[in-house]
């Protein structure tokens, strides 16, 4: 039971208000809370985590990682 409690505690710290989603291609992800349908998930060379971008009239804005 102790190992389950430790796992759930770590999981809670990792998720931290993030939301579950499924991408257009059926992949599961945990996204920042401000993400909207149509946001773009980018895997950038050298980044430690994928980035979430939102297209604007000129360029993109960073939603979260």
N, C-alpha and C positions, 0 to 999 in steps of 0.2 A: 504493500500500500504506500510506503514511503517513496518508492521510485515513481509511482503514478503522480503523487503530489508534487514531486520535484519537476517531473515532465510538464505538468499543467502550469506550474509556476513559470517555467522557462518559456513555454508557449505563449502565455499571457504577456510576458515582457516583449517577446518578438513581434507579436501581432499588433499590439498597441494602437487600437482604434482603426486598424486597417479593415478593408472589406473584401470579401471573397467574390471572385468573378470568374467567368469562363469566356475566353477569347473567341473571336470569329472562327478560329481553327480548332476549337474544342480543348484548348489548353487551360488548365486551372492556374489561377494567380491570386495573390493577396495584394491588393492595391491601396494606395493612399486614399484617405476618406474623401478627398475633393475630386476624384476621378469621375469622368462622365463617359457615356457611350460615345465612341468615336475618337477618344484619346489614343495616342500612339505609344506603344511600348518599344523603346529603343535599347539595343544592347550596344554600347559604345566601347570601342577599344580603350583599355586602360581603366575603365570605370569598375568599381567593386560591385555595383548592383545595376540592374536595368533602370532606365529613366523613363518617366511618363511625360510625354509632351502633348500640348494642345495646339492645334493649328489656329493661327490668328490671321487677320486680313493681310498682315505683312509679317512673315516668319512664324515662329513658334514660341510658346512660353512653357517654362518648366512647371509641371504640376507637382511632381514629387519623385521619389526613388523607391 
